[in-house]
Amino acid sequence: MVDLKTTWLGLPLKGPIILGASPLTHDVEAVAAAVAAGASAVVMYSLFEEQVVHEQMAAHRFIDSRADGDAEASGFLPDVDVFSLGAEPYLRQLARLRERIQVPVIASLNGVSPGGWTDYARACEARGADAIELNLYDVVTDPEQSPKQVEDRQLAVVEMVALAVEVPVTVKIGPFYTSVPSFVKRLATAGADGVTLFNRFYQPDVDLDSLGVDRRLQLSTSRELPLRLHTLAALSSQTSLSLACTGGVHTGRDAAKALLCGADVLQVTSAVLEHGPAYIGTMVDQLRAWLKETGYVSSDEARGVLAMSSAPEAHVWARLNYIRLLDSHRVPTTRTE
């Protein structure tokens, strides 16, 4: 039997396939089904600071606007304290998951202010989160903000959260940094324990029929995986941070590719949303079968075999391979008489 046990963020796991952040984690029983199928950890859906603030302000506006409308208003209007405002609904769901499942639960935070990040991180830790995943989702539209200013602001947040909690902190980033290896190195200095590659930016499309914005969610496909593989291969020999791959892992063979490039865990989201929680078991079986057929006795043995520092042909990860890829593609020509 192939041993799939691994360690991520210092947490011992029974296998490298975990349930990534998604709406599925709103459903405790669906999460339990994914764990029963083989998910070795669970990342909760993200808590967005903007949404929390918006809900709080909306409730206060509703109540305050009526408080002085009648002499008896204070007697029949509800107290704001009775509403589930702020992070409380998220924290209750975290507590329910910790009660129901026996694998690590990671809280996912997407904030905009340093105070918000640290407050919510502490609250999640207090409710039993085994780790915190910070989503650095920063859409820059101001041309006066330099790349350094953006990165410095993000790193300051990571440092504040890492100092505020005792549990491990991993950082989920996008691919759009000038130098991902350099930024990851700075994340380690700021106190991060891991990095998750890569955040998927759900960008709206344009609906030509309605001349409006199309906000429908597009699930990932295996075609998104190569971007992650390249970065994993480059980073795995350069950093001591735990590495998670998310986006594009849809089969056990996809998982095997990410392992070979150095991933410690594979966060699966779109495949589970498409096929259901039990599909985790299919992926685990596929991964174990591939490892066995290839002669590996454990996932640890396969991890990093194709990292840039140890791959038989390390140059394929570098710029030279770009030329070879282009050269290998030939546009079919139409034969004329």
Secondary structure, DSSP 8 states (H G I E B T S, - for coil): --B--EEETTEEES-SEEE-SSGGGG-HHHHHHHHHHT---EEEEEEEHHHHHHHHHHHHHHHHHHHTSSTTHHHHS--GGGS--TTHHHHHHHHHHHHH-SS-EEEEEE-SSHHHHHHHHHHHHHTT-SEEEEE-------TTS-HHHHHHHHHHHHHHHHHH-SS-EEEEE-S--S-HHHHHHHHHHHT-SEEEE-------EEETTTTEEE-------GGGHHHHHHHHHHHTTT--SEEEEESS--SHHHHHHHHHTT-SEEEE-HHHHHH-TTHHHHHHHHHHHHHHHHT-SBHHHHTTTTSTTT-TTGGGGSTHHHHHHHHH---------
